[in-house]
């Protein structure tokens, strides 16, 4: 089922393609392609070239215009580029089956879009049965409208998938049923089975949450690769996997934390990303149940990222889709040790150099006014962590007194 993704390939070379449109200027397209290159790198591909085109909107036939497609084809077939052996072309938006088919016919190489690339990374990162089931469901949902391109792959998969047989399977194929119709039925059956499996997993996880006792639940949320797992390890003194890659954490991890005399739970959740398809969010809703069940959200932001403001908006939009936007939230700006100053009209100070930025400087910027619970830290360098713990303790204690008033004798008010 993985033929349209790239995790089996090692160090494949890739070309990236994006559009400059009235709603997405050149600077924004560059930022999106930077992120797409990071995604490709995370999946194990090496980017050798980028192509962009200024148009009013994507072509419904080939995404880019015929001239640009020919330019890409010439680059792939150029003798000087032959040693590179271009393995794939990755497009920054989701492609339809028609677009993929037409582009493949012209370029004669593997064609991926942002969604299939993210799915590949998810498949690489999934460790638990829950995550693997969710990834498989998302992959089938992606595959369903693209069956005309993928049917030969399903023919090989069908016999061993547990959901039916391949071409010519006895007892499966109906009279006059085409290969495409059979494949569609196989996928729909498999999707139904996966949904049932997720319902059972959700039931088990709900029981686990009920058994956690009278503890306030907090959840780390944020864009992918902002340092949530590093913060989790710092607070919980645990060893949650963390690295400088997108979607390093896919499975939700919950740990018990004690700050001063107050125990509470903290969950590290999958990171969000721009242009994440609705079907993908839908498939991972059980993983994100920790966000829904949380009493307090800790929104982690990578302040060193040049486009962190849009990342904040992406996270807030996703939280709204999950109906979690009204939950109490702390805004934590991480990676202040890597922050490069960008002057804003709202700032109340003369722009300092990178070398002499202080916490007091940051507290006087427009960012500090985004939220009354705003904090600036570096989890990696352990900067301002004591202030983070103090504020977290205060917020958790307030919530604990509200939620479990008769249990408050365990945590007496300070004299």
C-alpha positions as CSV (number, residue, x, y, z in Angstrom):
1,X,0.0,0.0,0.0
2,X,3.0,2.2,0.2
3,X,4.0,2.4,-3.5
4,X,3.0,6.0,-3.8
5,X,5.3,7.1,-1.0
6,X,9.1,7.0,-0.6
7,X,10.1,5.6,2.8
8,X,11.7,2.5,1.2
9,X,13.9,4.7,-1.0
10,X,17.2,5.9,0.4
11,X,18.6,9.3,-0.5
12,X,16.5,9.8,-3.6
13,X,16.9,13.1,-5.3
14,X,13.9,15.3,-5.7
15,X,12.6,18.4,-7.4
16,X,10.2,20.7,-5.6
17,X,7.4,22.7,-7.4
18,X,5.3,25.5,-6.1
19,X,3.0,28.3,-7.3
20,X,3.1,32.0,-6.8
21,X,-0.6,33.2,-6.9
22,X,-2.5,36.3,-6.0
23,X,-3.2,34.7,-2.6
24,X,0.4,33.5,-2.1
25,X,3.2,35.8,-2.9
26,X,6.8,34.9,-3.8
27,X,8.0,35.2,-0.2
28,X,5.2,33.0,1.1
29,X,5.9,30.4,-1.6
30,X,9.6,30.3,-0.7
31,X,8.6,29.7,3.0
32,X,6.3,26.8,1.9
33,X,9.0,25.3,-0.3
34,X,11.5,25.6,2.6
35,X,9.1,23.6,4.7
36,X,8.5,21.1,1.9
37,X,12.3,20.6,1.6
38,X,12.5,19.9,5.3
39,X,9.7,17.4,4.9
40,X,11.5,15.8,2.0
41,X,14.7,15.7,4.1
42,X,12.8,14.1,7.0
43,X,11.5,11.4,4.6
44,X,15.0,10.7,3.3
45,X,15.1,12.6,0.0
46,X,17.7,15.2,-1.2
47,X,16.3,18.3,-2.9
48,X,18.4,19.4,-6.0
49,X,16.2,22.0,-7.6
50,X,13.1,24.1,-7.1
51,X,10.7,25.4,-9.8
52,X,8.1,28.1,-9.2
53,X,5.5,29.6,-11.6
54,X,3.5,32.8,-11.2
55,X,-0.1,32.1,-12.2
56,X,-3.6,33.0,-11.1
57,X,-4.2,29.4,-9.9
58,X,-3.1,25.8,-10.4
59,X,-4.0,24.1,-13.7
60,X,-6.6,21.4,-13.3
61,X,-4.7,19.3,-15.9
62,X,-1.0,19.5,-14.9
63,X,-0.9,21.9,-11.9
64,X,1.7,24.1,-13.7
65,X,1.5,25.4,-17.2
66,X,2.7,23.3,-20.2
67,X,5.8,25.5,-20.6
68,X,6.9,25.1,-17.0
69,X,6.2,21.3,-17.2
70,X,8.4,21.1,-20.3
71,X,11.1,23.1,-18.4
72,X,11.0,20.6,-15.6
73,X,11.1,17.7,-18.1
74,X,14.2,19.1,-19.8
75,X,15.9,19.5,-16.4
76,X,15.2,15.8,-15.5
77,X,16.5,14.5,-18.9
78,X,19.4,16.9,-19.2
79,X,22.6,14.9,-19.8
80,X,24.5,17.1,-17.2
81,X,21.8,16.1,-14.6
82,X,21.9,12.4,-15.6
83,X,24.3,11.5,-12.7
84,X,21.7,12.9,-10.3
85,X,19.1,10.4,-11.5
86,X,16.1,12.6,-10.4
87,X,13.8,10.2,-8.6
88,X,10.7,12.3,-7.9
89,X,9.0,15.6,-8.3
90,X,7.2,16.9,-5.2
91,X,4.4,19.4,-5.5
92,X,3.5,21.8,-2.6
93,X,-0.2,21.2,-2.9
94,X,-2.4,18.2,-3.0
95,X,-2.8,16.8,-6.5
96,X,-5.9,15.2,-8.1
97,X,-5.7,11.8,-9.8
98,X,-6.0,13.5,-13.1
99,X,-3.1,15.9,-12.4
100,X,-0.9,13.1,-11.2
101,X,-1.6,10.9,-14.2
102,X,-0.9,13.7,-16.7
103,X,2.3,14.9,-15.0
104,X,3.6,11.3,-14.7
105,X,2.9,10.8,-18.4
106,X,5.0,13.8,-19.2
107,X,7.9,13.6,-16.7
108,X,8.2,9.8,-16.4
109,X,9.3,9.9,-12.8
110,X,7.5,9.4,-9.4
111,X,5.1,12.3,-8.6
112,X,4.3,13.1,-5.0
113,X,2.3,15.9,-3.4
114,X,2.6,17.4,0.1
115,X,-0.1,15.1,1.5
116,X,1.6,11.8,0.3
117,X,4.9,13.1,1.6
118,X,3.5,13.8,5.0
119,X,1.8,10.3,5.0
120,X,5.1,8.7,4.2
121,X,6.7,10.4,7.2
122,X,3.8,9.4,9.4
123,X,4.2,5.8,8.3
124,X,7.9,6.0,9.2
125,X,7.2,7.5,12.6
126,X,4.3,5.3,13.7
127,X,5.3,2.9,16.4
128,X,2.2,1.9,18.3
129,X,-0.8,-0.1,17.0
130,X,-3.0,3.1,17.4
131,X,-0.7,5.2,15.3
132,X,-0.2,2.6,12.6
133,X,-3.9,2.1,12.3
134,X,-4.5,5.8,12.0
135,X,-1.8,6.1,9.3
136,X,-3.2,3.2,7.3
137,X,-6.7,4.8,7.5
138,X,-5.3,8.1,6.2
139,X,-3.4,6.4,3.4
140,X,-6.5,4.6,2.2
141,X,-8.5,7.8,2.3
142,X,-5.8,9.4,0.2
143,X,-5.7,6.4,-2.2
144,X,-9.5,6.1,-2.7
145,X,-10.0,9.0,-5.2
146,X,-6.7,8.0,-7.0
147,X,-7.5,4.4,-7.8
148,X,-7.0,4.6,-11.5
149,X,-3.3,5.3,-10.9
150,X,-2.8,2.8,-8.1
151,X,-4.9,-0.2,-9.0
152,X,-2.0,-2.5,-10.0
153,X,-0.5,-2.0,-6.6
154,X,-3.8,-3.0,-4.9
155,X,-3.8,-6.1,-7.1
156,X,-0.6,-7.2,-5.3
157,X,-1.8,-6.1,-1.9
158,X,-5.3,-7.5,-1.9
159,X,-4.4,-11.1,-1.2
160,X,-2.5,-10.5,2.0
161,X,-4.2,-7.4,3.4
162,X,-6.9,-9.3,5.4
163,X,-9.6,-7.4,3.5
164,X,-10.1,-9.6,0.5
165,X,-8.2,-11.0,-2.5
166,X,-6.5,-9.6,-5.5
167,X,-7.5,-9.9,-9.2
168,X,-9.3,-13.2,-9.8
169,X,-9.8,-14.0,-6.1
170,X,-12.5,-16.7,-5.7
171,X,-15.6,-15.6,-4.0
172,X,-14.7,-11.9,-4.1
173,X,-15.1,-10.6,-7.6
174,X,-18.6,-10.2,-8.8
175,X,-20.0,-10.8,-12.3
176,X,-18.8,-8.1,-14.7
177,X,-17.0,-6.2,-11.9
178,X,-14.1,-4.2,-13.2
179,X,-10.7,-4.1,-11.5
180,X,-11.3,-0.5,-10.4
181,X,-14.7,-1.3,-8.8
182,X,-13.2,-4.3,-7.0
183,X,-10.3,-2.2,-5.7
184,X,-12.7,0.5,-4.5
185,X,-14.7,-2.2,-2.7
186,X,-11.6,-3.6,-1.1
187,X,-10.5,-0.2,0.2
188,X,-14.0,0.7,1.5
189,X,-14.1,-2.7,3.4
190,X,-10.6,-2.0,4.8
191,X,-11.5,1.6,5.8
192,X,-14.6,0.2,7.6
193,X,-12.5,-2.3,9.5
194,X,-9.9,0.3,10.5
195,X,-12.6,2.6,11.8
196,X,-14.0,-0.2,13.9
197,X,-10.5,-0.9,15.2
198,X,-10.0,2.8,16.1
199,X,-13.3,2.8,18.0
200,X,-12.0,-0.1,20.1
201,X,-8.7,1.7,20.7
202,X,-10.6,4.9,21.7
203,X,-12.6,2.9,24.1
204,X,-9.5,1.4,25.7
205,X,-7.8,4.9,25.9
206,X,-11.0,6.4,27.5
207,X,-10.8,3.7,30.2
208,X,-7.1,4.5,30.7
209,X,-7.9,8.2,31.1
210,X,-10.6,7.4,33.7
211,X,-8.1,5.4,35.7
212,X,-5.6,8.3,36.0
213,X,-7.3,9.6,39.2
214,X,-7.9,13.2,40.3
215,X,-5.1,14.8,38.4
216,X,-5.2,17.9,36.2
217,X,-4.3,17.1,32.6
218,X,-2.1,19.4,30.5
219,X,-1.2,18.9,26.8
220,X,1.7,20.3,24.8
221,X,0.4,21.6,21.5
222,X,2.1,23.4,18.7
223,X,3.5,23.3,15.2
224,X,5.7,20.4,14.3
225,X,9.4,20.7,15.4
226,X,8.9,23.5,18.0
227,X,10.5,21.6,20.9
228,X,7.4,20.0,22.6
229,X,9.2,16.7,23.3
230,X,12.3,18.5,24.7
231,X,10.0,20.4,27.1
232,X,8.3,17.1,28.0
233,X,11.6,15.5,28.8
234,X,12.6,18.5,30.9
235,X,9.4,18.6,33.0
236,X,8.9,14.9,33.4
237,X,12.5,13.9,33.5
238,X,11.6,11.3,30.8
239,X,13.2,10.1,27.6
240,X,10.6,10.9,24.9
241,X,12.2,10.8,21.5
242,X,13.2,14.2,20.2
243,X,15.2,15.3,17.2
244,X,15.4,18.2,14.7
245,X,13.0,16.6,12.2
246,X,9.3,17.2,11.3
247,X,6.9,14.9,13.1
248,X,9.5,13.3,15.4
249,X,6.6,12.6,17.7
250,X,3.6,10.8,16.3
251,X,2.3,8.7,19.2
252,X,0.9,10.7,22.1
253,X,2.9,10.2,25.3
254,X,1.5,11.0,28.7
255,X,3.7,11.4,31.8
256,X,3.1,12.3,35.4
257,X,4.9,15.5,36.6
258,X,5.3,16.9,40.1
259,X,6.1,20.6,40.5
260,X,6.7,21.5,44.2
261,X,4.0,19.3,45.9
262,X,1.5,19.2,43.0
263,X,1.2,16.2,40.7
264,X,-0.4,16.5,37.3
265,X,-0.3,14.8,33.9
266,X,1.3,16.2,30.7
267,X,0.8,14.9,27.2
268,X,3.1,15.4,24.2
269,X,1.0,15.4,21.1
270,X,1.6,15.2,17.3
271,X,2.7,18.5,15.8
272,X,0.4,20.5,13.4
273,X,1.5,21.7,10.0
274,X,0.2,24.0,7.2
275,X,-2.0,22.6,4.4
276,X,-2.8,19.5,6.5
277,X,-5.8,17.8,4.8
278,X,-9.0,17.4,6.7
279,X,-8.9,13.6,6.1
280,X,-5.6,13.5,7.9
281,X,-6.9,15.4,10.9
282,X,-9.9,13.1,10.9
283,X,-7.8,10.0,11.0
284,X,-5.7,11.3,13.9
285,X,-8.6,12.5,16.1
286,X,-8.1,9.6,18.5
287,X,-4.5,10.6,19.0
288,X,-5.7,14.2,19.6
289,X,-8.2,13.1,22.2
290,X,-5.5,14.0,24.8
291,X,-5.9,17.6,23.6
292,X,-9.7,17.5,24.0
293,X,-9.5,16.0,27.4
294,X,-6.8,18.4,28.7
295,X,-7.7,21.0,31.3
296,X,-4.8,23.3,30.2
297,X,-3.1,23.6,26.8
298,X,0.6,24.6,26.6
299,X,1.0,26.2,23.2
300,X,4.7,25.9,22.3
301,X,6.0,28.3,19.6
302,X,9.4,28.2,17.9
303,X,10.3,31.9,18.2
304,X,13.5,31.4,16.1
305,X,11.4,30.3,13.0
306,X,11.1,33.3,10.6
307,X,7.4,32.5,10.0
308,X,6.3,31.6,13.6
309,X,3.4,34.0,13.5
310,X,1.7,32.0,10.8
311,X,2.5,28.8,12.7
312,X,0.6,30.2,15.6
313,X,-2.4,30.8,13.4
314,X,-2.2,27.3,12.0
315,X,-2.2,25.8,15.5
316,X,-5.1,28.0,16.6
317,X,-7.1,27.1,13.5
318,X,-6.5,23.4,14.1
319,X,-7.5,23.7,17.8
320,X,-10.7,25.4,16.6
321,X,-11.4,22.5,14.3
322,X,-11.0,20.2,17.3
323,X,-13.3,22.4,19.4
324,X,-10.5,23.2,21.8
325,X,-9.9,26.9,21.2
326,X,-11.7,28.0,24.4
327,X,-9.6,25.9,26.7
328,X,-7.2,27.7,29.2
329,X,-3.9,28.2,27.3
330,X,-0.3,29.1,28.1
331,X,1.7,30.6,25.2
332,X,5.4,29.5,25.5
333,X,7.9,30.9,23.1
334,X,10.7,28.4,22.9
335,X,14.3,28.5,21.4
336,X,15.0,32.1,22.5
337,X,18.7,31.2,22.3
338,X,18.3,31.0,18.5
339,X,16.1,34.1,18.1
340,X,17.0,36.6,15.4
341,X,15.5,40.1,16.0
342,X,12.8,41.2,13.5
343,X,11.6,44.7,14.3
344,X,7.9,45.3,14.7
345,X,6.1,48.6,14.9
346,X,4.4,47.4,18.1
347,X,7.8,46.9,19.9
348,X,8.7,49.3,22.7
349,X,12.4,49.3,22.3
350,X,15.3,50.0,20.0
351,X,16.1,46.8,18.1
352,X,19.0,45.1,19.9
353,X,21.5,42.8,18.2
354,X,21.2,39.0,18.4
355,X,24.0,38.9,21.0
356,X,22.4,41.3,23.5
357,X,18.7,40.2,23.4
358,X,17.5,39.7,27.0
359,X,14.4,38.3,28.5
360,X,13.4,41.8,29.6
361,X,13.7,42.9,25.9
362,X,11.4,40.1,24.8
363,X,8.9,40.9,27.6
364,X,8.5,44.4,26.1
365,X,7.7,43.2,22.5
366,X,4.4,42.7,20.8
367,X,4.7,39.0,21.5
368,X,4.4,39.4,25.2
369,X,1.0,41.0,24.7
370,X,-0.4,38.1,22.8
371,X,-1.4,36.4,26.0
372,X,-1.2,37.2,29.7
373,X,0.4,33.9,30.3
374,X,3.1,34.5,27.7
375,X,6.6,33.1,28.5
376,X,10.0,33.0,26.8
377,X,12.2,30.0,27.3
378,X,14.9,27.8,25.8
379,X,14.2,24.2,26.7
380,X,17.5,23.0,25.2
381,X,19.6,25.5,27.0
382,X,17.3,25.5,30.1
383,X,16.8,29.3,30.0
384,X,14.0,30.8,32.2
385,X,12.8,27.3,33.1
386,X,12.2,28.2,36.7
387,X,9.7,30.9,35.7
388,X,8.0,28.4,33.4
389,X,7.6,25.9,36.2
390,X,6.3,28.6,38.6
391,X,3.6,29.8,36.2
392,X,2.7,26.2,35.3
393,X,2.4,25.3,38.9
394,X,0.2,28.4,39.5
395,X,-2.2,27.6,36.6
396,X,-2.4,23.9,37.4
397,X,-3.1,24.6,41.1
398,X,-5.9,27.0,40.2
399,X,-7.5,24.4,37.9
400,X,-7.1,21.7,40.5
401,X,-8.9,23.7,43.2
402,X,-11.7,24.5,40.8
403,X,-12.1,20.9,39.6
404,X,-11.4,19.0,42.8
405,X,-12.3,21.4,45.6
406,X,-12.8,18.6,48.2
407,X,-9.4,17.2,47.5
408,X,-7.6,20.5,48.0
409,X,-6.6,19.7,51.6
410,X,-3.7,17.8,49.9
411,X,-2.3,21.1,48.7
412,X,-2.9,23.7,51.4
413,X,-2.8,27.4,50.5
414,X,0.4,29.1,51.3
415,X,0.4,31.3,54.3
